[in-house]
Amino acid sequence: FAYKAVDAGGRVIEGEMEAASRQAVVERLKAEGHVPIRAESRRSGAKFSWGGLTGARGVDGRAVLGFIRELATLLEAGLPLDRALGIFGDMSATPILAEAVRRVRERVRRGATLADALERDEARFPEYAIGMVRAGEAGGALPGVLSRLAQSLERAQALRDEVRTALQYPLLVLAMSGLSVIVLLTAVIPEFKPLFADMGAATPLATRLVIGASDLFRGYWWTLALPIVLTALVVERKRADPKWRLARDRLSLRAPL
């Protein structure tokens, strides 16, 4: 296991340890007088270390999970919030996230609550995480709330990974099918068009439709791509509208299954 911890002097230490489980690593670090922060199998050590900020969509889910989990560990160990944020900002494997945490720390030092500091940051942390942090601060139970939030995010991340893995093959089949149709319309059908014209007989309706679709796609493919691009742009713009998001979520909750 690769681990990170805080020693009795407040310094961040990291290294590797052979153990039967993650819990065994944590117990050994505690026995040595350290505060465990992270202990992960070498085979999955990068699970929460990549991601970072993704522009307008805010902080990547894996990075948020790592931040919340490690912040909860530090606070439960008795470290003050300012010190905990400083340790995470110094050890984060994602430079952009580390810079965002440093900005949050500066706002906290100036008197802002953690929830307000996260909400005002340009990194745009997810609203649900900010809401949980605000509830934890109001109830005086921030470490426990962060710990439960991290557990919930871990389960959600595992579910997303399973769904993503299950969809890989269907998406590959769909992509190959679309590519096959494009090749047929642009390269194969035009080769047969003179053959049907030379036959002199009436061409079946299905054949005429296929040839017409081929001519349309070859000559006016941009008119087919333009609506798709415009639709994607409109949807992306609407994502920032609270009324549109509310209507979308209501539709999702009423949908079958």
C-alpha positions as CSV (number, residue, x, y, z in Angstrom):
1,F,0.0,0.0,0.0
2,A,1.1,3.6,-0.7
3,Y,0.3,5.8,2.3
4,K,0.3,9.4,3.4
5,A,0.1,10.6,7.0
6,V,0.9,13.5,9.4
7,D,3.5,12.8,12.0
8,A,3.5,14.2,15.6
9,G,5.4,17.3,14.4
10,G,2.7,18.2,11.8
11,R,4.8,17.1,8.8
12,V,3.3,15.2,5.9
13,I,5.1,11.8,5.4
14,E,4.5,9.3,2.7
15,G,5.8,5.9,1.7
16,E,4.9,2.3,1.1
17,M,4.0,-0.5,3.4
18,E,3.2,-4.2,2.9
19,A,0.0,-5.2,4.7
20,A,-3.0,-7.5,4.4
21,S,-5.5,-4.7,4.1
22,R,-6.0,-0.9,4.1
23,Q,-7.2,-1.1,7.7
24,A,-4.0,-2.8,8.7
25,V,-2.0,0.1,7.3
26,V,-4.1,2.6,9.1
27,E,-3.8,0.8,12.4
28,R,0.0,0.5,12.0
29,L,0.3,4.2,11.3
30,K,-1.7,5.0,14.3
31,A,0.4,2.8,16.5
32,E,3.5,4.7,15.3
33,G,1.9,8.0,16.4
34,H,0.9,9.2,12.9
35,V,-2.4,10.5,11.7
36,P,-3.3,8.5,8.5
37,I,-4.5,10.5,5.6
38,R,-4.5,8.1,2.6
39,A,-3.7,4.4,2.2
40,E,-4.4,2.8,-1.2
41,S,-3.3,-0.4,-3.0
42,R,-0.5,0.1,-5.4
43,R,-2.7,-1.4,-8.1
44,S,-5.3,1.3,-7.7
45,G,-3.2,4.1,-6.3
46,A,-4.2,6.5,-9.0
47,K,-7.9,6.0,-8.4
48,F,-8.5,9.4,-6.9
49,S,-5.3,11.2,-8.0
50,W,-6.3,12.2,-11.5
51,G,-9.1,14.5,-12.6
52,G,-8.8,18.1,-11.5
53,L,-10.9,20.9,-12.8
54,T,-12.9,20.6,-16.0
55,G,-13.5,24.2,-17.0
56,A,-17.2,25.3,-16.6
57,R,-18.3,22.1,-15.2
58,G,-16.2,22.5,-12.0
59,V,-14.1,20.1,-10.1
60,D,-13.9,16.5,-11.3
61,G,-15.9,14.0,-9.2
62,R,-12.9,11.9,-8.3
63,A,-10.9,14.9,-7.2
64,V,-13.9,16.1,-5.1
65,L,-14.1,12.7,-3.4
66,G,-10.4,12.7,-2.6
67,F,-10.5,16.2,-1.2
68,I,-13.6,15.5,1.0
69,R,-12.3,12.2,2.3
70,E,-8.9,13.4,3.2
71,L,-10.2,16.7,4.8
72,A,-12.6,14.6,6.9
73,T,-9.7,12.4,8.1
74,L,-7.6,15.4,9.1
75,L,-10.5,17.1,10.9
76,E,-11.5,13.9,12.8
77,A,-7.8,13.6,13.9
78,G,-8.2,17.0,15.6
79,L,-6.4,19.3,13.2
80,P,-7.9,22.8,12.8
81,L,-9.5,23.6,9.5
82,D,-6.8,26.0,8.4
83,R,-4.1,23.5,9.0
84,A,-6.0,20.7,7.3
85,L,-6.6,22.8,4.2
86,G,-2.9,23.7,4.1
87,I,-1.8,20.0,4.3
88,F,-4.1,19.0,1.5
89,G,-3.0,22.0,-0.7
90,D,0.6,20.9,-0.2
91,M,0.1,17.2,-1.0
92,S,-2.6,17.2,-3.7
93,A,-1.5,15.3,-6.8
94,T,-3.7,17.7,-8.9
95,P,-2.0,21.1,-9.2
96,I,-5.1,23.0,-10.2
97,L,-7.1,21.5,-7.4
98,A,-4.3,22.3,-5.0
99,E,-4.4,25.9,-6.1
100,A,-8.2,26.0,-5.6
101,V,-7.8,24.7,-2.0
102,R,-5.2,27.3,-1.3
103,R,-7.6,30.0,-2.4
104,V,-10.3,28.5,-0.2
105,R,-7.8,28.4,2.7
106,E,-7.1,32.1,2.3
107,R,-10.8,33.0,2.4
108,V,-11.3,30.9,5.5
109,R,-8.3,32.7,7.1
110,R,-10.1,36.0,6.4
111,G,-13.2,34.9,8.3
112,A,-15.3,33.1,5.7
113,T,-17.0,29.8,6.4
114,L,-15.7,26.8,4.5
115,A,-19.0,26.5,2.6
116,D,-18.9,30.2,1.5
117,A,-15.2,29.8,0.6
118,L,-16.0,26.8,-1.6
119,E,-19.0,28.5,-3.2
120,R,-17.1,31.6,-4.1
121,D,-14.2,29.8,-5.7
122,E,-13.8,29.9,-9.5
123,A,-13.3,26.1,-9.4
124,R,-17.0,25.7,-8.9
125,F,-17.2,22.9,-6.5
126,P,-20.5,20.9,-6.8
127,E,-23.5,22.4,-5.1
128,Y,-24.4,19.2,-3.2
129,A,-21.0,19.1,-1.6
130,I,-21.2,22.8,-0.6
131,G,-24.7,22.2,0.9
132,M,-23.5,19.3,3.0
133,V,-20.5,21.3,4.2
134,R,-22.8,24.2,5.1
135,A,-25.1,21.8,7.1
136,G,-22.1,20.3,8.9
137,E,-20.8,23.7,9.9
138,A,-24.3,24.9,11.1
139,G,-24.7,21.7,13.2
140,G,-21.1,21.8,14.6
141,A,-20.5,18.3,13.1
142,L,-18.4,19.1,10.1
143,P,-15.9,16.1,10.3
144,G,-18.7,13.5,10.7
145,V,-20.7,15.1,7.9
146,L,-17.7,15.1,5.6
147,S,-17.0,11.5,6.4
148,R,-20.5,10.4,5.6
149,L,-20.5,12.5,2.4
150,A,-17.2,10.8,1.3
151,Q,-18.8,7.4,1.9
152,S,-21.8,8.4,-0.2
153,L,-19.6,9.7,-3.0
154,E,-17.5,6.5,-3.0
155,R,-20.6,4.4,-3.5
156,A,-21.8,6.8,-6.3
157,Q,-18.4,6.7,-8.0
158,A,-18.4,2.9,-7.9
159,L,-21.8,2.8,-9.5
160,R,-20.8,5.2,-12.2
161,D,-17.7,3.1,-12.9
162,E,-19.8,0.0,-13.2
163,V,-22.3,1.7,-15.6
164,R,-19.5,3.1,-17.7
165,T,-17.9,-0.3,-18.0
166,A,-21.2,-1.9,-19.0
167,L,-21.8,0.8,-21.7
168,Q,-18.4,0.5,-23.3
169,Y,-19.4,-2.5,-25.6
170,P,-22.8,-1.1,-26.7
171,L,-21.3,2.3,-27.5
172,L,-18.5,0.6,-29.5
173,V,-21.2,-1.4,-31.5
174,L,-23.2,1.8,-32.0
175,A,-20.1,3.7,-33.2
176,M,-19.1,1.0,-35.6
177,S,-22.7,0.7,-36.9
178,G,-22.8,4.5,-37.6
179,L,-19.4,4.3,-39.3
180,S,-20.6,1.4,-41.5
181,V,-23.7,3.3,-42.6
182,I,-21.5,6.3,-43.5
183,V,-19.2,4.1,-45.6
184,L,-22.1,2.5,-47.3
185,L,-23.8,5.8,-48.2
186,T,-20.6,7.6,-49.4
187,A,-18.6,4.8,-51.0
188,V,-20.6,1.6,-51.7
189,I,-24.1,2.9,-52.9
190,P,-22.6,5.3,-55.5
191,E,-20.8,2.4,-57.2
192,F,-24.1,0.6,-57.7
193,K,-26.0,3.6,-58.9
194,P,-24.9,3.4,-62.6
195,L,-25.8,-0.3,-62.6
196,F,-29.4,0.4,-61.6
197,A,-29.6,3.2,-64.2
198,D,-28.4,0.9,-67.0
199,M,-30.9,-1.8,-66.2
200,G,-33.7,0.2,-67.8
201,A,-36.3,-1.3,-65.5
202,A,-38.3,0.4,-62.8
203,T,-36.2,0.7,-59.6
204,P,-37.9,-0.5,-56.5
205,L,-39.0,2.1,-54.0
206,A,-36.6,0.9,-51.3
207,T,-33.7,1.1,-53.7
208,R,-34.7,4.6,-54.7
209,L,-34.9,5.7,-51.1
210,V,-31.4,4.3,-50.4
211,I,-29.9,6.0,-53.4
212,G,-31.6,9.3,-52.5
213,A,-30.3,9.0,-48.9
214,S,-26.8,8.5,-50.4
215,D,-27.1,11.5,-52.7
216,L,-28.4,13.6,-49.8
217,F,-25.7,12.6,-47.4
218,R,-22.9,13.1,-50.0
219,G,-24.1,16.5,-51.2
220,Y,-25.6,18.1,-48.1
221,W,-24.0,16.3,-45.1
222,W,-23.4,19.6,-43.5
223,T,-27.2,20.3,-43.3
224,L,-27.5,17.1,-41.3
225,A,-24.6,17.9,-38.9
226,L,-25.7,21.5,-38.3
227,P,-28.9,20.7,-36.3
228,I,-26.9,18.2,-34.1
229,V,-24.3,20.9,-33.3
230,L,-26.9,23.6,-32.7
231,T,-28.9,21.2,-30.4
232,A,-25.7,20.4,-28.4
233,L,-24.9,24.2,-28.0
234,V,-28.5,25.0,-26.9
235,V,-28.5,22.2,-24.3
236,E,-25.1,23.2,-23.0
237,R,-26.3,26.8,-22.6
238,K,-29.5,25.7,-20.9
239,R,-27.6,23.8,-18.3
240,A,-26.9,27.1,-16.5
241,D,-30.6,27.9,-16.3
242,P,-32.1,26.8,-12.9
243,K,-35.6,26.6,-14.4
244,W,-34.5,24.3,-17.2
245,R,-32.6,22.1,-14.7
246,L,-35.7,21.9,-12.5
247,A,-37.8,20.8,-15.5
248,R,-35.2,18.3,-16.6
249,D,-35.0,16.8,-13.1
250,R,-38.8,16.5,-12.8
251,L,-38.9,14.8,-16.1
252,S,-36.2,12.4,-15.0
253,L,-38.0,11.5,-11.8
254,R,-41.2,10.8,-13.6
255,A,-39.5,8.7,-16.3
256,P,-40.1,4.9,-16.3
257,L,-37.6,2.8,-14.3
